[in-house]
Amino acid sequence: MTDAERVDALLDLVDPDRTEDRARSARLMVLGLAERTGRGHRPTIAGWNLLGDRGRAFRSDQG
């Protein structure tokens, strides 16, 4: 999984207009970039760091 594929998979997790791919989410978990939640996955701190500015719009703790 390249960095571009990782970013794309992370955006699938945080953008409500995109659909999560469970297989890619599982790979992100192995890499420590995502964690399981009740019904899906969410980025870890490392995942948010990889997203950088692209993920900023989706963070609830960033104003």
Backbone torsions as a table, in degrees:
resi	resn	phi	psi	omega
1	MET	NA	119.8	179.7
2	THR	-78.7	168.8	177.1
3	ASP	-59.4	-40.1	179.7
4	ALA	-63.1	-40.3	178.0
5	GLU	-67.5	-37.6	177.6
6	ARG	-63.5	-46.0	179.3
7	VAL	-62.3	-43.4	179.4
8	ASP	-61.1	-43.3	179.1
9	ALA	-66.7	-37.7	177.3
10	LEU	-66.6	-39.8	176.8
11	LEU	-63.4	-33.7	174.9
12	ASP	-58.8	-33.6	-178.3
13	LEU	-75.3	-36.2	-170.9
14	VAL	-99.7	-23.1	-177.5
15	ASP	-89.9	117.0	-178.1
16	PRO	-65.1	-16.3	179.0
17	ASP	-85.3	-4.2	-179.0
18	ARG	-112.3	159.1	-179.2
19	THR	-105.4	132.6	179.2
20	GLU	-71.8	136.8	173.0
21	ASP	-101.3	110.1	-174.0
22	ARG	-60.1	-35.3	179.6
23	ALA	-65.4	-42.7	178.2
24	ARG	-69.4	-35.4	177.3
25	SER	-63.5	-38.6	178.1
26	ALA	-63.5	-39.3	177.0
27	ARG	-64.9	-38.5	177.6
28	LEU	-63.2	-36.3	178.1
29	MET	-63.3	-43.4	179.4
30	VAL	-61.6	-35.9	179.9
31	LEU	-81.1	-5.6	-179.8
32	GLY	80.3	17.8	-177.7
33	LEU	-98.9	-10.3	179.6
34	ALA	-145.0	157.9	176.4
35	GLU	-134.3	154.1	-178.9
36	ARG	-75.4	139.8	172.1
37	THR	-118.5	-173.6	-178.2
38	GLY	-48.4	-54.1	-176.5
39	ARG	-118.4	4.7	-177.5
40	GLY	-165.7	-139.0	-178.8
41	HIS	-136.8	161.5	173.8
42	ARG	-143.5	155.3	-179.8
43	PRO	-67.4	145.9	170.4
44	THR	-83.4	179.8	176.5
45	ILE	-58.8	-39.9	177.7
46	ALA	-63.0	-37.9	177.5
47	GLY	-64.4	-44.3	177.5
48	TRP	-62.3	-39.5	179.2
49	ASN	-63.7	-39.1	177.9
50	LEU	-65.8	-38.2	178.1
51	LEU	-65.9	-35.2	178.7
52	GLY	58.2	-133.4	-177.7
53	ASP	-64.9	-29.9	180.0
54	ARG	-63.3	-29.0	-179.2
55	GLY	-93.3	-9.4	-175.1
56	ARG	-56.6	-39.0	-178.2
57	ALA	-64.9	-22.0	-176.2
58	PHE	-97.8	-6.6	-178.6
59	ARG	-81.7	130.9	179.3
60	SER	-80.6	-19.9	-178.3
61	ASP	-94.7	4.9	177.8
62	GLN	-111.1	130.4	-178.2
63	GLY	-101.8	NA	NA
